[in-house]
Amino acid sequence: MFAKAFRVKSNTAIKGSDRRKLRADVTAAFPTLGTDQASELVPGKEELNIVKLYAHRGDAVTVYVSGGNPVLFELEKNLYPTVYTLWSYPDLLPAFTTWPLVLEKLVGGADLMLPGIVVPPAGLPQVQKGDLCAIVLVGNRAPVAIGVAAMSTSEMLTSGLKGRGFSVLHTYEDHLWQSGDRSSPPFIAPLTPDPPDVSEEQDDMRRLTLEGKEENGEDQQMCGEKTLPEASEDPGIGGLNPDPADSKTLQEQMDELLQQCFLHALKCRVKKTDLPLLTSTFLGSHVFSCCPEGRQLDIKKSSYKKLSKFLQQMQQEQIIQVKELSKGVESIVAVDWKHPRITSFVIPEPSPTSQTIQEGSREQPYHPPDIKPLYCVPASMSLLFQESGHKKGSVLEGSEVRMIIINYAKKNDLVDADNKNLVHLDPILCDCILEKSEQHTVMKLPWDNLLTRCLEKLQPAYQVTFPGQEPIVKKGKICPIDITLAQRACNKKVTVVRNLEAYGLDPCTVAAKLQQRCQASTTVTPDPGTKDSLQVQIQGNQVHHLGRLLLEEYQLPRKHIQGLEKAPKPGKKK
């Protein structure tokens, strides 16, 4: 609505009676907002203006401005908060998560499509068609847009997350935001769902937190916190069969799903070399990844309630053996792969619907680009290369440069007659490759020295060729993927990786993979000092996981990665 400039009709101070009416309207429109918060939003004495304007499509909009920032706007008698307000009250609206790259499209006036929605472990918020919702980015709970749901949550899931999800009304960086102080979204950490019964869950959460500390080296969003979410009460959101004709209870269905994922993980994913395996890693990296498409595993909705109780049951059935290898930290130390329940387990085939969704959204496997160093002829060396038909700006491979120099020397009889390894320097060679102090003292050079000096005087360039694409030639040296460690609040470390795009890697895809591998929170943010680049931040020192991803899975040459030496030494706390 505010993607383009609007026209202001009037700007007046609000009257006392209108102020009281507005406060009452706010309380009615947003019941979750307390009386004190409503008074903060619509203050009793501070300056509050009413701005009447016309949006670029002709819609008549009333905007309420407090402290120089638009805080509310009214359209067709409906009241909406701006992003400035939502940054102070992030829980005012149900929030849906998307990727940072999608924001640019929303600012340009696009609606939010369902394929751009990120489904969190706790499932999507429960909304109905027409409900007002906030839109946030991965890793930050500060809303960046508001929109109206185009369908209910159950309809979103039934559609396989396809189609239009939200009609976007207002975004960060649009013209309404620009009419305020233009501040950036604050960082608001994502919520970690609390267990329903704290006293019942304390032991499990303590153990999972300790496991996360042992594996990741610091207190951060742990696997246990992420993978034991409070799911929605709607059975469709919980990943269960909502068909009323199904005679099984929701709890029975979740028990079956948990056991299915458990056996699937042991049969297909866990290897003997993985043992001992932290129970939190087993759950986060193996069990959850075996959950069928379109369903969501929530242990709290099973009869076991806690991971530890389920694993105890599996140990009693002699499928696995679990031990506390260090205080409060349990690991799976043995698996009986010949157990009848594992050998008889049949891996479920994906449903035709989910298979179609997977085929439509399956990512192409990544192949590293072919990177070839090149050399660009500068003006100072153009005379040396003009005989071979090259001029200033010509781009050559190293082998071509060597051949041109060799031919030049032979054509001009510069090879020493007594020692074929030496080359006499004529005036052109002297001007091109010698320093001023050498021009009257150095009369000839060995071949290798001559060629090395010549390559050093040329300007660097490189050619990048991605599979199935035309080569791209760029001047300068290609910047390596840069891995650094940074210190954040409370003395916590984060791993930061930059320049992934130069190698054809999507930062959001890398962040998602690292989040699963490291069981640590990740965020994708603009890289300071660059125009369009993004950087990925991962909690803790995750250089080891990052190195394995780049070197082993993506097969990138080590010479193009900078900072791998920052990985924690074995036995050293991260």
N, C-alpha and C positions, 0 to 999 in steps of 0.2 A: 504493500500500500504506500509505503514511503520510500520506495526505491528511487523515485525521481523527486525533484524539487516541488514543494507545495506553495500555495499562495495564501498569505495571511490576510484575513479579513479584518480582525480586530484583536486588541490585546488590552484587557482591563483588569484591575484589581478585583478580587472576589469580595462580595458583600458578606456580612456576618451571617445572614439567614441562609445564603447559598453555601457558605462554608459548613454550617451544621447539617444541611441537607446532603452535601457531598460526603461528609463523614458517615452519615447514616446509610447512604447508598453503598459506600465502600464496605461497611460491616455486613450489609445484606448480600453483596456480590461475592465477598470472600469470607465465608463463615469461619475459616481457620484462623483468620486474623483477629487477635485479641483486641479488647477495647483500648489498651495502652498503645498497641501497635497502630491501630487505626488513628489514634490521636497524634502519633508521631508522623504518620503519612500525611494526614490533613491537620496541621498544627493550628492551635487556637488563635495565636497572635502573629506568628511569623508571616512574611510576605507570601502570598499565593495568588497567582494570576490565572485568568481564563483567556486562552488564546483560541479564537475561532478561525479555522482555515479550510481551504479546499485542497484535497489531494489531487495529484496530477490526472486522475480519472474522473474528477468532479465530485467525489464523495465529500460531504460536509462533516468535518471532524472537530470536536471540541477537545482541546488539550489543556491539562492543568499543570502549571509550572510552579515549582517550589525550589527556592534556593538556586535559581538559574537553570535547573534541570527539569525536563518534562517527566512527571511522575505517573500520570494517568492520562488516558485519552478515551473519549466517548464517541461511539459510532452507532447510529440507529438505536439509541437509548441503552446500549450495552457498554459497560465500563471495562476497560482493559488496563493492566499495569504495563509500564515500560520496562526496558531492561535495567534502567537505573534503579527502579523500585525492586525488581526481582533480585538484584545483587544484595539488597538489604534483607529481603525476605525470600530466600531461595526455595523454601518449601511451600510457597503460596499456591503453586500449581503443580499438578502431576508432570513429571519431567521425562522426556524421551531423549536418548543419547544418539549422537551422530558423529561422523569423523570431521576433523578440522577442514579438510579440503571441500566439504560440502557447504561450509559457511559462505564461501565466495559466491556460490550459485544462489543461495538464499538472499544475500545482500542485493544481488542483481534482480530480484523479483521472482525467483523460481519458488514453487511449492516444494515441500519435502516429500520425496517418494519413499515408500516403505523399504526398498532395497538398501537405502542409506541408513536405516535404523540399526543400531547396535543393541542386541538383546543381552541384558545383564544376567548374571547368575540367578538373581531373584525373579526373573521374568519381567515382562512389560507391565507398566502401571495399568490399573483397571480404569478405563474411560469409556464413555458412550459417544456415539456420533454427535458432533456439535459441541463437545466439551472443549474448554479453553485449556491449552497445555503449554508448558515451557519446553524449549529445546536447548540441550546442553551438549558440550563437546566431551569426547573421551578424556577422562582424567581430571575433569574440572566441573564442579557442580554449579558454577555460575552460569545462569541462562544467557544465551546469545540470541534468542529469538522467541517469539510467541506465535502460536497458530491454533487453528480450530481443527479438531480431529475430523477427518473425512469418513471415518468408520469406527466402530467399536473395537475394543481390544480383541475380542473373540473373532470378529470378522477379519481383523488383520492377520491373525494366526491361521484362520481357515484359508485365506488367500495365499498362504505361503509367503507372506511379506512381499507381495507384489502390488503395484498400483500406487495411486496417490494417497499418502497418509495424512498430510496436514496442509491446510490452506494457511500460508504464512502471512501474518498481518504486519509484523514489525520486527526488525533485526538490529543487532549491534552493527554500527557503521552506516545505517541508512540515514535519510535526511532528518528524521525525527531525533535520532541519537545525536546527529551533528548539531541540532539546535541547542543541545546542552553543553556541558563542559568537555565533552569528547573523551572522557576517561575510559581506560581499558577495563575489561572484566577482571575482577579480583580472582585470586585462586581460592576456591572453596573445595576442600578435600571431599571426595566421594564418600557417601555414607556407607558404613559397614553395618549391616543389619544385626541388631541385638537378638540373642536367643530368647524365646518366649518365656522360659523359666530359668532365670539366671542361676539359681541354686542348683538346678539339675545339670546345667551345662558347664559349670565352672571348671570341673576337672578336664573335660574334653578341650575346652578353649585354652586352658593353661598348657596342656600337652601340645596342642597344635601350634601354639605360639612359640613354645620352646623348640619344636621341630623346625619352624620357620626360621628362628634365630640361628639354629645350628647350621641350617643349609644356606641361608642368605646373609647371615652375619649381622643382622640388625633388626630392630623392632619396626616392622612395616606391615603393609596389608598382606596378611599371610594366606596361605592356601586354605587353612581351616576357616578363616574369616570369610574368604571368598566362596568357598564351596559348600558352606552350610548356611545358605541364605534363607531368609524368610520369604517363601514363595506366596503368590497370591492365593486366596481361598478359592478362586475360580478354578475348577478342575482342568479346564482347557489351558489355563496359564501354567498350571503345575505340570503339564506334559502328560496328563493322564487321559484316559478315554472318557469323554464327557457324555457318551451315549447312555441315556437313562435305561436302555434295555440291557445294559451290561449288569450282570448280577453281582459282580465283584465290587467290594467297597473300594474307596479311594486308597485306603491304607494297604489293602491286599494288592492292588495294582502297583503301588509304589514298591512294595516288597519284591514283587516279581521283576520289576524294572531294575531294582538295585542288584538282585542276584544275577539277572541277565548280563548287566554291565560288568559285574565282578568276574563272572566266568569268562566272558568275552575278552576281558583285559588279560586274564591269566593265560588263556589259550593262544592269543594272537599278539600280545604286546610285551608282556614281561618275559625276560630271558633269565636264565640261570646266572649269567654274568651281572645282572642288575642287582642281585641280592648281596648284602642286606639292603632293603629298600624302605625308606621312611614311609610310614603309613599315609602321611599328608601328601607326599609326592605320588604315591600309588593312586590316591584318590584324584588329585588334581590333574596329573599328567596321563593317567591310563584309564581309570574308571569312567570319568566324565566324558572323555573323548570317544567312548564306546556307546554313548547314549544315542539312540536312533534319532534321525532328523525329524524335527517337529515336536520332540518330546523333551521334557526337562526333569532331570533327576534331583530330588530333594529328600535327603535322608531324614529330615525332621518330620516329614509326612509319612514315613514308614513306621512300622511297629517297633523298629530298633531305636529310633530317635537320634542315636549317636553312632558315629563311625566305630568307636571302640567296642560297643556292644555287638554290632554286626560282625566285626572281625573275631570277637570271642566266640561267636556262634560258628563261624567258619573254621576256627581252630578246633572246636569241639568235634566238628565233623571230619577233622584230620585232613582238611584240604590245604591249609597253610599252618605255619608256626610263627607266632608273634612273640618278640622279646623286647624288653626295655633295655636297650644297649647303653643308654646313658639316662640319668635321672629325668623322669618325666617325658622321655622321648621313645616312642615305640617304633619298631621296624619289623617288616616281614623278613624273616631269616631263612625260611624254607617253604617250598611249594611242592606238593605231590602232584606232578603233572599226569601221573597214571591213575589218579583218582577217577572213579566212574563218572562223577558229575562233570569233570573236565573233559574226559574222552568222549562222553556221549553228548556233550553240548554242541548244538548245531548253530553256526553263526547265522543270525537272521538276515534275510535278504531285504534290501531297502524297498519300501513301497513304491509303486509306479509314480505316485505324486512326488515323493521326496526325491526319487531318482531323477525325475524331470527337472526339479528345482536344482539339484546338485549339478546336473549336466549343464544347465543354463548358466550357473554361476561359478562353475569350476574355473579356477585360475590356471593359466598356462604355466607350465613349469619354468622356473627361471634358469636362463643360461647366461653366464657371464659374457660381457662384450669382449671382442678382440681389440686390444689397445696397442697401437703401433707408434713408436716415437718417430717424429719427422723433424725436418730442419727447414727454416724459412730464410731466404736470401735477403740480408739487409742492404741498404744503399751503399754502405762502406765496402761491400764485397761484390757488388754487381759487375765490376770490370772483370773479375776472375771467372765469373760464370757466363758472361755474355757470349763467349766463343762457342759454348755448347748450346746456345739458344735460350738461355734462362735470363731472367731479369729480376729486379727488385720485387720481392713478394712471392717469388716462385717457391713452391713447397716440394721438398725432395726427401727421399729416404736416405738412410745412412750409406747404403751400398751405392746409390747413385752419386752421392757426394764424392765417395772414394774414387769411383771410376772417372768422374769429371776431373779431379785433381791429377790422377795418374795420366790421363790422356793429355791434359794441359802441359804437364812436365815433359812428357815424351815429344809432343808436337813442337815444343819450343826448345828442344835439346837441352833440358835442364838437368838430366840425370848425369851424375859425375862419371866420367869415362873410366877413372881408375877404381872407383868404389861405387858399385851399382846401388848400394844401400843409402847413398847420400844424394840430395837434390839441391842444386844451386838455386838461390832465390833471386828472381828477376825483380824489377821495380814494383810490378803489380803484386807479387807474392809478399814482398817486403811491406807494402802499404796495408795489405789485408790481414796479415797474421802476426807481424812483429810489433812489439811495444816500441815507443819512440826511442827509448834508451838503447834498444838492440839494433836499430836500423843501420848503424855504421860499424857494428861489431860482429853481427851474425851474418855470414855469407852463405851458408848451406846448413841443411838439417837432415837428419835421418827420416826415412819414409814415415815411420810410425809417429814421430814427433810432429812432422808436418801435417799429417792427417788429423791427429788429435787436436792440434791448435786450430785447424780449419773448422772442425766440428764445434769447438768451443766458441768460436767467433760468430757462428750462425745463430739465428734466433730459434728458440725451441718451439715446437708445435707437436700435435699428435692427431692420430686418426682413430676414431671409435667406431666399431662396426658391431651393431646388435644383430642377433640371428634374424634373418629374413628382412633386414632393412639395408638401405643404402649407407655407405660409409659417411661419417661426418668428420670433417677436418676442422680443428680449432687451433688457434695460436696460443702460445704459452705452454706450461706444463700442467698435466692433469692433476688436480688436487687429490690426495689420497682420502679414503674414508677415515675420518678423524675421531678417535675414541679418547675421551678425557674423563677424569673424575672430578667432581665438584662437591663442595661442602654446603649443606643446607642447614636449616634451623635444627636446633637440638643436636648439633654435631653429627647429623646423619649424612652419609655419602650417597650420591647419585651418579650413575654412569650416563654420560652424554655422548651420543654418536651423531656426527654430521656428515654431509656431502654424500648421502646415499643415492640421491637422484642422478648424480653424474655417472653412476654405474647401472642405471636402469632399475634401481630398487625403490619400491614404494615405501616411504617411512611408516605409513599406517599398517601395512602388511608386516613389516619388520617388527613394529611395536606389538602387534597381536601375537606373533610367534614368540617373541621374548617374554611376553606376559605369561604364556603357557609354559615355556621352558623354565623360567626363573621362579615362577609363582610369586611374582612381585609386581607392584603396580607400575604402569608405564603411561607416559603422556607424550603427545606430539604437539610441538609448539613451533612458531616461526623462529628461524635461526637469526639471532641478532646480528646486524651488520650485513645481511644479505637481502636481496629483493624478494625472491620467491622461494627460497629454500626452507625446508623444515628440519627440525632436529628431534631426535627421540631421547627421552629421559627415562631411565629405569632405576628404581630404588635399590640401593646397595651397590657393592662392587660386583658387577655382572660381566666383567671383561672376558672371563673364561667362557661363559655361555655365549657371549656375543662373538668371540673368536671362533668357536666351533660352528656357529651358524654361518658365519661369513666364509670360513675356510673349507668346511666339510660339506655343508648342504648347498651353499651357493657357489662353491668352487672358485672363489676369487683368489688371485695370486697374493701371497703375503706381502709383496712389495707395494701393493696398492692399499694397504691397511696400516694406519699409524696409531700406535698406542697399545698394542697387544701386550707389551711388557708390563703394563699396569695391573695385570691379573694378580689376584692374591696368591701368595706362595702357599704350597701345601702346609696345612696345620696352622696357618696364620689366620687370625680373625679378620673377616672382611670389613 
